[in-house]
Amino acid sequence: MRQAEITRNTLETQITVRLNLDGTGVGKFATGVPFLDHMLDQIARHGLIDLDIVANGDLHIDAHHTVEDLGITLGMALAKAWGDKKGLTRYGHSYVPLDEALSRVVIDLSGRPGLEYNVDYTRAMIGTFDVDLFSEFFHGLVNQAGMTLHIDNLRGKNAHHQAETIFKAFGRALRMAVTPDPRMAGLMPSTKGSL
């Protein structure tokens, strides 16, 4: 089973992420940031990844440290769970609509961290959640997971819909990228021989 558990403690946050890449999409979240929990549930459900995340952060300041550090910790757990990447599909992509909103996410488990994040939210806040924090989340994730990630919101008028399409598409693209390819069994999906 491709599973991982990572605990990361700093003076600002204490976070534990447990995940199973071969799960059924079951999510349990206690981050203290309700809208983030809702988005993480999209990754679990649409990625068919079991995720159990507990975070305690300095929310009396704001949600920045919690959201960024959660991305970091999730990226560490993903890298541990998929191991050397032999036999994986490596690439994943997804387009996901939600009413008027449409987002595209493309992933390469390249070993090279890189984020292209092209999202123009229609408002700065979704409830009490600052949408700027989503880019911090994904930066932390790609840096630790060693993936190249392209996120493009192609259209949308409702910021909640924009965010939800991004996280759903990320889950589906991730599922594709981490799926074993039986024709690549035991082989590295790279002409370099390593990722």
Backbone as ProteinMPNN parsed JSONL, in Angstrom:
{"seq_chain_A": "MRQAEITRNTLETQITVRLNLDGTGVGKFATGVPFLDHMLDQIARHGLIDLDIVANGDLHIDAHHTVEDLGITLGMALAKAWGDKKGLTRYGHSYVPLDEALSRVVIDLSGRPGLEYNVDYTRAMIGTFDVDLFSEFFHGLVNQAGMTLHIDNLRGKNAHHQAETIFKAFGRALRMAVTPDPRMAGLMPSTKGSL", "coords_chain_A": {"N_chain_A": [[0.839, -1.188, 0.0], [0.51, 2.212, -0.825], [1.242, 4.391, 1.277], [1.499, 7.078, 3.68], [2.653, 8.877, 6.54], [3.1, 11.952, 7.946], [4.394, 14.154, 10.308], [4.707, 17.488, 11.112], [6.174, 19.945, 12.942], [6.29, 23.278, 13.957], [7.116, 26.49, 15.374], [4.885, 27.861, 14.738], [2.916, 26.185, 13.676], [1.414, 22.932, 14.084], [1.211, 20.012, 12.482], [-0.287, 17.083, 11.179], [-0.34, 14.742, 8.64], [-1.942, 12.075, 7.175], [-2.019, 9.728, 4.611], [-3.345, 7.745, 1.913], [-2.61, 6.631, -1.122], [-3.943, 4.732, -2.567], [-6.598, 4.728, -1.871], [-10.127, 5.251, -1.164], [-11.196, 7.725, -1.343], [-11.842, 8.857, 1.09], [-12.091, 11.381, 3.475], [-10.848, 13.098, 6.323], [-10.823, 15.949, 8.214], [-9.374, 18.455, 10.205], [-8.552, 21.357, 10.471], [-9.029, 23.828, 11.442], [-9.672, 25.764, 9.677], [-12.331, 26.18, 7.984], [-13.127, 26.497, 5.19], [-10.857, 25.663, 3.857], [-10.783, 22.987, 4.689], [-13.001, 22.074, 3.251], [-12.02, 22.316, 0.625], [-9.819, 20.548, 0.708], [-11.196, 18.202, 0.997], [-12.194, 17.921, -1.552], [-9.888, 17.201, -2.972], [-9.361, 14.675, -1.819], [-11.778, 13.228, -2.381], [-12.1, 13.395, -5.222], [-9.639, 12.613, -6.079], [-9.511, 10.056, -5.195], [-8.071, 9.479, -2.919], [-7.275, 8.606, 0.325], [-7.397, 10.79, 2.988], [-6.278, 12.106, 6.003], [-6.157, 14.714, 8.04], [-4.811, 16.765, 10.494], [-4.507, 19.877, 11.964], [-2.998, 22.359, 13.915], [-2.743, 25.674, 14.318], [-1.461, 29.081, 14.362], [-3.962, 30.62, 14.35], [-5.03, 32.818, 15.53], [-3.599, 34.906, 14.605], [-3.675, 34.879, 11.665], [-4.791, 32.857, 8.866], [-2.61, 32.22, 7.342], [-0.052, 30.883, 7.97], [-0.945, 28.333, 8.701], [-2.24, 27.392, 6.349], [-0.18, 27.506, 4.39], [1.796, 25.847, 5.61], [0.418, 23.497, 5.729], [0.227, 22.815, 3.028], [2.957, 22.339, 2.577], [3.392, 20.103, 4.284], [1.59, 18.215, 3.247], [2.701, 17.912, 0.696], [5.149, 16.698, 1.404], [4.186, 14.271, 2.418], [2.96, 13.15, 0.138], [5.221, 12.75, -1.537], [6.62, 10.854, -0.037], [4.776, 8.735, -0.077], [4.537, 7.975, -2.814], [7.063, 7.155, -3.398], [9.826, 5.907, -5.284], [8.749, 6.334, -7.774], [8.721, 4.537, -9.865], [7.069, 2.857, -12.463], [4.827, 4.489, -12.435], [2.231, 6.516, -13.944], [2.977, 9.157, -14.215], [2.335, 11.684, -15.533], [-0.502, 13.862, -15.3], [-3.757, 15.174, -15.94], [-6.581, 17.396, -15.912], [-9.738, 18.765, -16.699], [-12.181, 20.601, -15.099], [-15.516, 21.541, -14.667], [-17.748, 23.758, -12.918], [-20.792, 24.818, -12.82], [-20.669, 28.021, -14.036], [-17.932, 28.17, -13.928], [-14.643, 27.063, -14.889], [-11.828, 25.055, -14.727], [-8.413, 24.105, -15.377], [-5.997, 21.669, -14.654], [-2.7, 20.545, -14.701], [-0.282, 18.08, -14.199], [3.058, 17.065, -13.562], [5.051, 14.621, -12.344], [7.805, 15.302, -11.934], [10.04, 15.621, -10.363], [11.099, 18.069, -10.249], [10.419, 21.01, -8.722], [7.824, 23.22, -9.547], [5.575, 25.837, -10.142], [2.937, 27.073, -11.986], [0.595, 29.341, -11.719], [-2.353, 30.512, -12.52], [-4.776, 32.334, -11.809], [-7.465, 34.406, -11.53], [-9.211, 35.549, -9.224], [-12.606, 36.459, -8.613], [-13.279, 37.82, -6.364], [-11.71, 38.845, -3.285], [-12.07, 37.476, -0.909], [-13.485, 34.466, 0.299], [-16.078, 33.933, 2.075], [-14.627, 33.977, 5.147], [-12.171, 33.374, 4.218], [-9.058, 34.084, 2.779], [-8.307, 34.345, -0.53], [-5.743, 34.564, -1.596], [-4.183, 32.821, -0.202], [-4.35, 30.317, -1.351], [-2.445, 30.095, -3.423], [-0.143, 30.074, -1.868], [-0.468, 27.646, -0.525], [-0.278, 25.791, -2.682], [2.306, 26.397, -3.635], [3.894, 25.58, -1.426], [3.25, 22.849, -1.477], [4.173, 21.89, -4.053], [6.906, 22.381, -3.836], [7.786, 20.585, -1.889], [6.816, 18.12, -2.789], [8.052, 17.897, -5.198], [7.008, 18.344, -7.778], [5.88, 19.434, -11.004], [3.458, 21.808, -11.6], [0.666, 23.026, -13.19], [-1.828, 25.366, -12.986], [-4.781, 26.6, -14.128], [-7.388, 28.786, -14.096], [-9.911, 28.95, -16.23], [-12.291, 30.241, -16.675], [-14.817, 31.975, -14.82], [-17.199, 33.292, -12.522], [-17.971, 33.205, -9.933], [-16.28, 33.114, -6.99], [-16.097, 30.992, -5.147], [-16.854, 28.825, -6.757], [-14.766, 28.96, -8.618], [-12.513, 28.28, -7.009], [-13.278, 25.715, -6.148], [-13.402, 24.238, -8.541], [-10.702, 24.202, -9.181], [-9.532, 22.673, -7.088], [-10.907, 20.243, -7.332], [-10.093, 19.518, -9.925], [-7.353, 19.328, -9.469], [-7.292, 17.097, -7.739], [-8.261, 15.056, -9.476], [-6.332, 15.119, -11.55], [-4.06, 14.456, -10.095], [-4.735, 11.865, -9.306], [-4.623, 10.568, -11.797], [-1.873, 10.895, -12.425], [-0.527, 9.433, -10.413], [-1.365, 6.88, -10.811], [-0.572, 3.491, -11.315], [1.01, 2.327, -14.264], [0.555, -0.477, -16.068], [2.176, -1.24, -18.202], [4.513, -0.032, -17.647], [5.623, -1.303, -15.537], [7.87, -1.522, -12.929], [9.586, 0.134, -14.267], [11.228, 3.263, -14.795], [9.505, 6.238, -15.452], [10.963, 7.953, -17.353], [13.442, 9.156, -19.606], [15.83, 9.731, -18.498], [16.242, 7.964, -16.494], [15.796, 8.435, -13.855], [13.791, 10.239, -11.492]], "CA_chain_A": [[0.0, 0.0, 0.0], [1.277, 3.449, -0.926], [0.737, 5.203, 2.369], [2.498, 7.894, 4.376], [2.238, 9.733, 7.65], [4.105, 12.979, 8.215], [4.088, 15.173, 11.304], [5.62, 18.631, 10.996], [5.938, 20.893, 14.024], [7.074, 24.505, 14.006], [6.6, 27.385, 16.413], [3.629, 28.44, 14.253], [1.914, 25.159, 13.37], [1.639, 21.508, 14.335], [0.384, 19.398, 11.443], [-0.107, 15.679, 10.85], [-1.032, 14.298, 7.426], [-1.923, 10.646, 6.859], [-2.672, 9.538, 3.315], [-3.264, 6.472, 1.211], [-2.828, 6.895, -2.542], [-4.815, 3.69, -3.107], [-7.788, 4.762, -1.037], [-11.45, 5.336, -1.784], [-11.645, 9.11, -1.309], [-12.338, 9.207, 2.421], [-11.345, 12.495, 4.053], [-11.13, 13.6, 7.671], [-10.047, 17.181, 8.288], [-9.541, 19.341, 11.353], [-7.483, 22.344, 10.305], [-9.429, 25.107, 12.01], [-9.984, 26.654, 8.557], [-13.4, 25.389, 7.364], [-13.149, 26.474, 3.724], [-9.742, 24.814, 3.445], [-11.238, 21.6, 4.863], [-13.889, 21.79, 2.115], [-11.187, 22.134, -0.562], [-9.058, 19.309, 0.884], [-12.132, 17.106, 0.753], [-12.271, 17.756, -3.014], [-8.712, 16.421, -3.375], [-9.564, 13.287, -1.397], [-12.894, 12.587, -3.078], [-11.907, 13.284, -6.667], [-8.379, 11.914, -6.297], [-9.614, 8.723, -4.59], [-6.985, 9.399, -1.946], [-7.718, 8.752, 1.707], [-6.641, 11.853, 3.642], [-6.623, 12.428, 7.393], [-5.289, 15.862, 8.325], [-5.059, 17.525, 11.718], [-3.599, 21.023, 12.029], [-3.17, 23.381, 14.934], [-1.883, 26.782, 13.923], [-1.65, 30.38, 15.011], [-5.103, 31.238, 13.671], [-5.326, 34.115, 16.149], [-2.952, 35.897, 13.731], [-4.516, 34.65, 10.486], [-4.677, 31.467, 8.414], [-1.487, 32.075, 6.404], [0.917, 29.845, 8.346], [-1.611, 27.029, 8.677], [-2.485, 26.978, 4.969], [1.112, 27.257, 3.737], [2.459, 24.686, 6.21], [-0.336, 22.311, 5.351], [0.713, 22.47, 1.694], [4.288, 21.75, 2.749], [3.292, 18.773, 4.894], [0.942, 17.33, 2.279], [3.704, 17.606, -0.326], [6.086, 15.725, 1.971], [3.503, 12.977, 2.518], [2.815, 12.612, -1.211], [6.528, 12.267, -2.004], [6.929, 9.617, 0.686], [3.845, 7.678, -0.47], [4.766, 7.421, -4.146], [8.391, 6.535, -3.422], [10.762, 6.192, -6.383], [7.908, 6.652, -8.94], [8.782, 3.509, -10.905], [5.8, 2.288, -12.879], [3.716, 5.435, -12.383], [1.875, 7.216, -15.176], [3.787, 10.367, -14.088], [1.614, 12.885, -15.943], [-1.94, 13.863, -15.097], [-4.424, 16.429, -16.317], [-8.025, 17.368, -15.774], [-10.585, 19.941, -16.811], [-13.381, 20.433, -14.269], [-16.442, 22.671, -14.606], [-18.783, 23.871, -11.895], [-21.652, 25.874, -13.346], [-20.002, 28.928, -14.976], [-16.479, 28.136, -13.737], [-13.915, 25.967, -15.532], [-10.388, 25.082, -14.438], [-7.541, 23.051, -15.92], [-4.808, 21.383, -13.859], [-1.785, 19.605, -15.342], [0.757, 17.67, -13.243], [4.186, 16.213, -13.951], [5.828, 14.208, -11.17], [9.102, 15.453, -12.591], [11.146, 15.792, -9.425], [11.472, 19.481, -10.303], [9.295, 21.814, -8.259], [7.481, 24.393, -10.34], [4.158, 26.154, -10.111], [2.353, 28.114, -12.821], [-0.704, 29.53, -11.067], [-3.01, 31.586, -13.248], [-6.136, 32.42, -11.294], [-7.899, 35.766, -11.234], [-10.458, 35.402, -8.476], [-13.531, 37.584, -8.773], [-13.269, 38.561, -5.1], [-10.533, 38.521, -2.475], [-12.426, 36.635, 0.225], [-14.604, 33.529, 0.216], [-16.412, 33.948, 3.494], [-13.504, 34.568, 5.881], [-10.935, 32.817, 3.668], [-8.325, 34.932, 1.846], [-7.967, 33.499, -1.674], [-4.294, 34.599, -1.837], [-3.533, 31.702, 0.494], [-4.308, 29.111, -2.174], [-1.146, 30.003, -4.108], [0.839, 29.672, -0.853], [-0.686, 26.219, -0.329], [0.263, 25.023, -3.805], [3.766, 26.566, -3.64], [4.44, 24.671, -0.421], [3.054, 21.471, -1.912], [5.058, 21.505, -5.164], [8.301, 22.414, -3.399], [8.097, 19.368, -1.134], [6.492, 16.934, -3.586], [8.913, 17.84, -6.379], [6.184, 18.209, -8.978], [5.547, 20.593, -11.805], [2.013, 21.938, -11.508], [0.057, 24.149, -13.894], [-3.21, 25.59, -12.594], [-5.382, 27.689, -14.89], [-8.832, 28.979, -14.067], [-10.184, 29.443, -17.574], [-13.399, 31.191, -16.559], [-15.591, 31.861, -13.594], [-17.711, 34.529, -11.949], [-18.177, 32.962, -8.522], [-14.967, 32.714, -6.457], [-16.223, 29.655, -4.563], [-16.82, 27.884, -7.875], [-13.404, 28.957, -9.162], [-11.649, 27.496, -6.121], [-13.686, 24.311, -6.112], [-12.987, 23.566, -9.775], [-9.253, 24.001, -9.103], [-9.202, 21.566, -6.195], [-11.413, 19.012, -7.945], [-9.22, 19.18, -11.048], [-6.088, 18.865, -8.91], [-7.49, 15.722, -7.277], [-8.372, 14.133, -10.611], [-5.038, 15.067, -12.234], [-3.16, 13.708, -9.225], [-5.104, 10.444, -9.412], [-4.079, 10.074, -13.058], [-0.409, 10.867, -12.394], [-0.006, 8.413, -9.483], [-1.879, 5.557, -11.173], [0.424, 2.619, -11.943], [0.82, 1.939, -15.658], [1.061, -1.859, -16.108], [3.222, -1.385, -19.221], [5.739, 0.567, -17.105], [5.914, -1.998, -14.277], [9.279, -1.573, -12.563], [10.378, 1.049, -15.096], [11.162, 4.689, -14.471], [8.898, 6.946, -16.57], [11.854, 9.032, -17.761], [14.615, 8.707, -20.361], [17.011, 9.949, -17.662], [16.385, 6.827, -15.592], [15.438, 8.822, -12.489], [12.953, 11.425, -11.377]], "C_chain_A": [[0.878, 1.243, 0.0], [0.697, 4.454, 0.075], [1.873, 6.011, 2.98], [1.84, 8.603, 5.535], [3.39, 10.677, 7.956], [3.569, 13.905, 9.3], [5.15, 16.25, 11.203], [5.239, 19.65, 12.06], [6.872, 22.083, 13.894], [6.538, 25.342, 15.166], [5.246, 27.976, 16.026], [2.527, 27.413, 14.044], [2.381, 23.786, 13.82], [0.661, 20.763, 13.426], [0.744, 17.928, 11.282], [-0.965, 15.353, 9.637], [-0.838, 12.796, 7.297], [-2.629, 10.485, 5.519], [-2.428, 8.153, 2.764], [-3.611, 6.751, -0.246], [-3.783, 5.898, -3.178], [-6.108, 3.591, -2.303], [-9.067, 4.822, -1.841], [-12.021, 6.751, -1.714], [-12.223, 9.548, 0.018], [-11.46, 10.306, 3.007], [-11.813, 12.829, 5.452], [-10.222, 14.797, 7.896], [-10.405, 17.973, 9.528], [-8.398, 20.345, 11.32], [-7.787, 23.651, 11.019], [-9.775, 26.142, 10.959], [-11.048, 25.937, 7.712], [-13.389, 25.36, 5.838], [-11.995, 25.647, 3.173], [-10.116, 23.345, 3.598], [-12.114, 21.181, 3.684], [-13.074, 21.546, 0.846], [-10.353, 20.848, -0.47], [-9.932, 18.087, 0.631], [-12.308, 16.871, -0.745], [-11.087, 16.933, -3.518], [-8.919, 14.955, -3.043], [-10.607, 12.603, -2.279], [-12.606, 12.364, -4.546], [-10.571, 12.642, -7.029], [-8.408, 10.468, -5.843], [-8.427, 8.448, -3.677], [-7.599, 9.529, -0.561], [-6.801, 9.759, 2.386], [-7.178, 12.076, 5.046], [-5.643, 13.513, 7.83], [-5.757, 16.567, 9.583], [-4.028, 18.646, 11.765], [-3.993, 21.931, 13.179], [-2.197, 24.499, 14.602], [-2.247, 28.06, 14.634], [-2.753, 31.179, 14.311], [-5.528, 32.547, 14.315], [-4.634, 35.25, 15.384], [-3.729, 35.959, 12.417], [-4.248, 33.23, 10.026], [-3.434, 31.201, 7.575], [-0.562, 30.921, 6.76], [0.295, 28.455, 8.273], [-1.781, 26.533, 7.247], [-1.176, 26.644, 4.259], [1.77, 25.996, 4.281], [1.715, 23.395, 5.918], [0.045, 21.866, 3.945], [2.072, 21.801, 1.746], [4.183, 20.314, 3.244], [2.62, 17.776, 3.958], [1.909, 16.96, 1.166], [4.72, 16.59, 0.153], [5.461, 14.332, 2.021], [3.311, 12.343, 1.141], [4.123, 12.018, -1.71], [6.913, 10.961, -1.325], [6.062, 8.463, 0.183], [4.148, 7.121, -1.856], [6.18, 6.899, -4.341], [9.213, 6.908, -4.635], [10.068, 6.479, -7.717], [8.013, 5.645, -10.077], [7.382, 2.978, -11.184], [4.62, 3.24, -12.862], [3.448, 6.038, -13.756], [2.689, 8.504, -15.312], [3.034, 11.641, -14.424], [0.128, 12.743, -15.625], [-2.516, 15.208, -15.486], [-5.921, 16.274, -16.127], [-8.607, 18.751, -16.031], [-11.82, 19.672, -15.96], [-14.228, 21.696, -14.311], [-17.265, 22.634, -13.321], [-19.621, 25.081, -12.288], [-20.856, 26.746, -14.325], [-18.484, 28.852, -14.929], [-15.868, 26.901, -14.407], [-12.431, 26.124, -15.23], [-9.694, 23.88, -15.054], [-6.343, 22.912, -15.005], [-3.997, 20.31, -14.578], [-0.61, 19.362, -14.399], [1.82, 16.844, -13.946], [4.958, 15.893, -12.682], [7.302, 14.163, -11.556], [10.293, 15.391, -11.645], [11.631, 17.231, -9.373], [10.286, 20.314, -9.841], [9.079, 23.038, -9.142], [5.985, 24.601, -10.321], [3.862, 27.3, -11.068], [0.909, 28.243, -12.362], [-1.366, 30.755, -11.674], [-4.493, 31.616, -12.88], [-6.425, 33.876, -10.938], [-9.258, 35.672, -10.546], [-11.309, 36.658, -8.602], [-13.715, 38.37, -7.483], [-12.133, 38.039, -4.239], [-10.826, 37.556, -1.336], [-13.568, 35.707, -0.161], [-15.015, 33.292, 1.66], [-15.305, 34.677, 4.23], [-12.155, 34.096, 5.342], [-10.346, 33.747, 2.615], [-7.823, 34.08, 0.684], [-6.479, 33.54, -2.029], [-3.586, 33.393, -1.227], [-3.488, 30.431, -0.345], [-2.985, 28.989, -2.919], [-0.053, 29.619, -3.126], [0.745, 28.174, -0.583], [-0.008, 25.415, -1.437], [1.774, 25.203, -3.946], [4.417, 25.618, -2.638], [4.373, 23.227, -0.868], [4.054, 21.084, -2.996], [6.52, 21.48, -4.728], [8.688, 21.142, -2.668], [7.831, 18.099, -1.933], [7.418, 16.797, -4.785], [8.099, 17.613, -7.64], [6.11, 19.539, -9.714], [4.031, 20.64, -11.895], [1.564, 23.204, -12.233], [-1.411, 24.221, -13.504], [-3.717, 26.806, -13.355], [-6.886, 27.685, -14.661], [-9.191, 29.662, -15.375], [-11.344, 30.417, -17.61], [-14.098, 30.97, -15.239], [-16.003, 33.23, -13.089], [-17.892, 34.425, -10.443], [-16.881, 32.408, -7.939], [-15.002, 31.334, -5.81], [-16.15, 28.602, -5.665], [-15.425, 27.813, -8.49], [-12.493, 28.07, -8.319], [-11.999, 26.019, -6.171], [-13.287, 23.576, -7.384], [-11.482, 23.3, -9.761], [-8.919, 22.78, -8.251], [-9.737, 20.233, -6.703], [-10.495, 18.566, -9.077], [-7.854, 18.71, -10.554], [-6.209, 17.42, -8.44], [-7.519, 14.734, -8.42], [-7.041, 14.013, -11.369], [-4.029, 14.275, -11.411], [-3.453, 12.216, -9.31], [-4.519, 9.838, -10.682], [-2.566, 9.903, -12.973], [0.139, 9.74, -11.526], [-0.513, 7.015, -9.794], [-0.762, 4.724, -11.802], [0.032, 2.28, -13.382], [1.389, 0.529, -15.805], [2.15, -2.07, -17.158], [4.552, -0.82, -18.755], [6.194, -0.142, -15.827], [7.423, -2.108, -14.048], [10.165, -0.62, -13.339], [10.188, 2.478, -14.628], [10.559, 5.434, -15.662], [9.711, 8.183, -16.989], [13.018, 8.462, -18.548], [15.894, 8.923, -19.567], [17.269, 8.781, -16.72], [16.112, 7.165, -14.135], [14.577, 10.067, -12.539], [13.181, 12.035, -10.005]], "O_chain_A": [[1.865, 1.319, 0.732], [-0.197, 5.241, -0.237], [3.048, 5.68, 2.821], [0.643, 8.89, 5.522], [4.517, 10.244, 8.195], [2.436, 14.381, 9.223], [6.347, 15.96, 11.207], [4.116, 20.156, 12.074], [8.083, 21.926, 13.74], [5.605, 24.929, 15.856], [4.538, 28.524, 16.872], [1.347, 27.718, 14.21], [3.577, 23.517, 13.922], [-0.555, 20.871, 13.581], [1.92, 17.565, 11.252], [-2.16, 15.648, 9.607], [0.29, 12.303, 7.308], [-3.709, 11.038, 5.311], [-1.45, 7.484, 3.097], [-4.755, 7.068, -0.572], [-4.372, 6.186, -4.22], [-6.638, 2.501, -2.086], [-9.099, 4.494, -3.027], [-13.202, 6.955, -1.994], [-13.003, 10.499, 0.078], [-10.235, 10.183, 3.035], [-13.011, 12.843, 5.737], [-9.001, 14.687, 7.786], [-11.577, 18.143, 9.862], [-7.408, 20.207, 12.038], [-6.902, 24.49, 11.184], [-10.131, 27.273, 11.293], [-10.702, 25.166, 6.818], [-13.617, 24.305, 5.245], [-12.136, 25.001, 2.135], [-9.799, 22.537, 2.725], [-11.986, 20.068, 3.176], [-13.408, 20.653, 0.067], [-10.2, 20.14, -1.465], [-9.467, 17.07, 0.117], [-12.547, 15.738, -1.165], [-11.248, 16.072, -4.383], [-8.683, 14.085, -3.882], [-10.357, 11.541, -2.848], [-12.838, 11.273, -5.068], [-10.389, 12.179, -8.155], [-7.453, 9.725, -6.07], [-7.862, 7.354, -3.66], [-8.361, 10.461, -0.303], [-5.579, 9.608, 2.367], [-8.384, 12.216, 5.249], [-4.447, 13.259, 7.971], [-6.928, 16.919, 9.726], [-2.829, 18.405, 11.625], [-5.17, 22.228, 13.385], [-0.982, 24.302, 14.603], [-3.207, 28.119, 15.403], [-2.516, 32.254, 13.76], [-6.297, 33.308, 13.727], [-5.029, 36.411, 15.497], [-4.36, 36.968, 12.102], [-3.557, 32.474, 10.71], [-3.22, 30.07, 7.138], [-0.314, 30.057, 5.918], [0.943, 27.506, 7.831], [-1.495, 25.37, 6.962], [-1.075, 25.61, 3.599], [2.248, 25.164, 3.51], [2.316, 22.323, 5.867], [0.175, 20.668, 3.691], [2.317, 20.816, 1.049], [4.813, 19.414, 2.689], [3.034, 16.619, 3.883], [1.936, 15.808, 0.732], [5.117, 15.708, -0.609], [6.115, 13.337, 1.708], [3.479, 11.133, 0.989], [4.139, 10.909, -2.244], [7.468, 10.065, -1.961], [6.548, 7.342, 0.031], [4.031, 5.914, -2.066], [6.465, 6.262, -5.355], [9.3, 8.083, -4.99], [10.733, 6.832, -8.691], [7.451, 5.871, -11.149], [6.615, 2.689, -10.266], [3.514, 2.849, -13.236], [4.326, 6.066, -14.619], [3.048, 8.89, -16.424], [3.095, 12.601, -13.656], [-0.428, 11.645, -15.675], [-1.857, 16.242, -15.378], [-6.458, 15.168, -16.174], [-8.04, 19.768, -15.631], [-12.441, 18.617, -16.091], [-13.737, 22.789, -14.03], [-17.443, 21.575, -12.72], [-19.203, 26.225, -12.108], [-20.411, 26.242, -15.356], [-17.812, 29.408, -15.798], [-16.491, 25.842, -14.479], [-11.849, 27.187, -15.448], [-10.276, 22.81, -15.23], [-5.734, 23.909, -14.618], [-4.54, 19.293, -15.009], [-0.018, 20.302, -13.868], [1.517, 16.027, -14.816], [5.464, 16.797, -12.018], [7.947, 13.115, -11.505], [11.421, 15.139, -12.071], [12.478, 17.575, -8.549], [9.248, 20.325, -10.503], [10.009, 23.785, -9.443], [5.215, 23.652, -10.467], [4.464, 28.37, -10.973], [0.096, 27.348, -12.594], [-0.99, 31.89, -11.381], [-5.335, 31.011, -13.544], [-5.711, 34.49, -10.145], [-10.306, 35.709, -11.19], [-10.792, 37.772, -8.687], [-14.254, 39.476, -7.508], [-11.653, 36.923, -4.439], [-9.917, 36.885, -0.848], [-14.501, 36.107, -0.858], [-14.367, 32.533, 2.381], [-15.062, 35.857, 3.978], [-11.114, 34.381, 5.935], [-11.032, 34.151, 1.676], [-7.001, 33.186, 0.887], [-5.994, 32.632, -2.705], [-2.516, 32.996, -1.686], [-2.668, 29.551, -0.08], [-2.452, 27.886, -3.038], [0.88, 28.908, -3.499], [1.768, 27.506, -0.429], [0.741, 24.477, -1.166], [2.466, 24.262, -4.337], [5.384, 24.931, -2.968], [5.317, 22.463, -0.668], [4.719, 20.055, -2.876], [7.291, 20.646, -5.201], [9.815, 20.668, -2.815], [8.542, 17.107, -1.774], [7.56, 15.705, -5.335], [8.459, 16.784, -8.476], [6.257, 20.611, -9.128], [3.389, 19.642, -12.223], [2.022, 24.306, -11.929], [-2.152, 23.252, -13.671], [-3.161, 27.899, -13.247], [-7.574, 26.716, -14.984], [-8.822, 30.814, -15.605], [-11.392, 31.31, -18.456], [-13.983, 29.91, -14.623], [-15.259, 34.203, -13.209], [-17.958, 35.441, -9.751], [-16.428, 31.341, -8.353], [-14.033, 30.582, -5.913], [-15.457, 27.596, -5.516], [-14.955, 26.732, -8.843], [-11.787, 27.212, -8.849], [-11.111, 25.169, -6.23], [-12.877, 22.417, -7.324], [-11.034, 22.276, -10.278], [-8.109, 21.945, -8.654], [-9.092, 19.2, -6.525], [-10.158, 17.387, -9.184], [-7.258, 17.806, -11.139], [-5.328, 16.604, -8.712], [-6.877, 13.686, -8.353], [-6.668, 12.916, -11.784], [-3.236, 13.511, -11.961], [-2.535, 11.399, -9.377], [-3.984, 8.729, -10.657], [-2.033, 8.879, -13.401], [1.164, 9.148, -11.864], [-0.137, 6.059, -9.117], [-0.081, 5.189, -12.716], [-1.128, 1.985, -13.672], [2.601, 0.351, -15.678], [2.965, -2.983, -17.023], [5.592, -1.074, -19.362], [7.058, 0.366, -15.112], [8.151, -2.697, -14.847], [11.371, -0.565, -13.1], [9.126, 2.853, -14.131], [11.048, 5.282, -16.782], [9.207, 9.306, -16.977], [13.535, 7.398, -18.205], [16.936, 8.366, -19.913], [18.377, 8.622, -16.207], [16.185, 6.292, -13.271], [14.625, 10.844, -13.493], [12.576, 13.055, -9.675]]}, "name": "protein", "num_of_chains": 1, "seq": "MRQAEITRNTLETQITVRLNLDGTGVGKFATGVPFLDHMLDQIARHGLIDLDIVANGDLHIDAHHTVEDLGITLGMALAKAWGDKKGLTRYGHSYVPLDEALSRVVIDLSGRPGLEYNVDYTRAMIGTFDVDLFSEFFHGLVNQAGMTLHIDNLRGKNAHHQAETIFKAFGRALRMAVTPDPRMAGLMPSTKGSL"}
